[in-house]
């Protein structure tokens, strides 16, 4: 049985739907990622990339929490993601991945206060690409992209 993704008007409505599906053992196993709102993909991608960067930073040794926050926030900023995407686009991304990016970039969204429209939309596209691979379960390709992104950001940070 195929589960239809609904738009929910309240948290209570969403949670009730989740409980109903759990009770009926009909929780969706495979989402059609081509129909998932690209802003949802970006939301997942944002969370994944933030966690990846923090985990990677602490893997190199002890760091003060304030420094971890400052460095990771800078690395995952919209401006950093835009520049990183431009590098990845030229070096490792496929046409399909560029299309996923475009879906995210072109999605209607609200502008964050710390970025221009173009920068914010580009970072949304980058995050949508990461969210796509995370939800698709293609961890190997996701890791290739975020590893390349991480090292590009680090190398550019050192050069500044």
N, C-alpha and C positions, 0 to 999 in steps of 0.2 A: 504494500500500500504506500503510495507516494504522499508525503506530508507537504502541504502547501505552506509557504512562509507568509505569515500575516503581518500587517502593521498593527502594533499594539498602541493603545491610547493611554495605558497606565501600567505602572510597575505591577500592580496587583493582577491585571489582566494577563500580562506576560508570565508571571510566576504560576498563575492558575493553569495556563496552557502547558507550561513545562511539567507541572504535576500531572495533568491529564495524560500527556504523552507518556510519562514515566509509568503511570498506572496501567495504561493500555499497551505498554512495551512497544510503542511506535515511534520512539525518538528517532529523528532523522540520522541516518548513518552517513549518507553522501549528499552534500549540498551541490546544486548546480551552480558552480562558482561564476558562470557567465551571467547569471541572473541576480547574484548577490549584489546589493548596493555597494558600489566601490568605496563609499565612505565607511561601511562596515569593514571591508577588507583593510582600509587604511587604519582604522581603529585597532584592529588585531595586529597589523604590521608595526604600528607605533609602539604598542606594548612589547612585542617581541624584540624589536631593535633596541629599545631602552634596556630591557633585561639582558640582552646579549652583550651590549656595550659594558654595562656594569659588571657582569660576570667576567668578561674578558679583562677588564682593568684590574679587578681584585686578584685575578689569577697570576699577576706579576708580582704580587707582594702586598704587604700592609700599606694601607692608605687611610688618611683621616677622612671621616665621613663628609666633612665640608668640602674637601678636595675631590672626593669621589663624586659628590653631587655637582660641583662646579664643572669638572672635566666632562662628566657624562652628559650633562645638560648641553654643554657646548658641542659635543660630538653628535648629539641627536637633534640639534637645532634645525629649523627649517632651512636656513642658509647653508648649513653643512650638508644636509641631505640633498639639496638642489645641486650643489657642486659635485657631490659624490655621484649622483645619478648621471650627470653629464659625462663623468669619467667612465662609469660602467656602460653607458649607452655606446660609447665609442670603442669599448674594449671587450666586453664579455656578453652583452645581452643579445638575445635572439629577437627576431621580428615579433614573435608572439608576446614576448616579455615587454617589448616596447609598446605594444597595443594595450596590454594590461595597465602599464604606466599611464598611457593616454586616457584610458577610462577613468582612472583615479584623478588625474590632473584636471580633467574636464567636468568632474562631478560638481554640482552646485553645493557650496559649503560656506560657512561663515569664516571670515578672515580673523586670524589671530592677530593680536596687537603688536607682536614683535617682528612681523614680516610683511613684505610687500605682497600684493596679490599674486604676482608671477612666482615669487619664491614659495609662498604658502601652497599654491596649487601644485608646483613641482614636487614639494616634499610630500604632499598628499598622494601624488602618483607613485612616488618611491615606496611609501608605506603600504599602498594598495598592492604593489607587486609582492612585497614581503608577506602581507596578510594572505594573498592568494596562495602562495606556496605553503605557508603554514597550514591553512585550512585544507589544502589539497593533500597534505601529508608528504610532500616531496621535500623531506628534510635535507637530503644531500644537496640539491640545487639551492635551497634556501641558505644552507651553510656556506656554499661557494660564494653566493652574492654578499652575504653579510661579512664574511671574512675579507673579501676584496674591498668592501666598503670601509671596514674598520681600519685596515692597513693604509688605504688611500687617505683617510682622515688623519691618521697618526703621522704619516709622512708629510702631509701638507701642513700640519700643526708645527712640526719641527722646522720646516722651511720658513715659517712666518717670522 
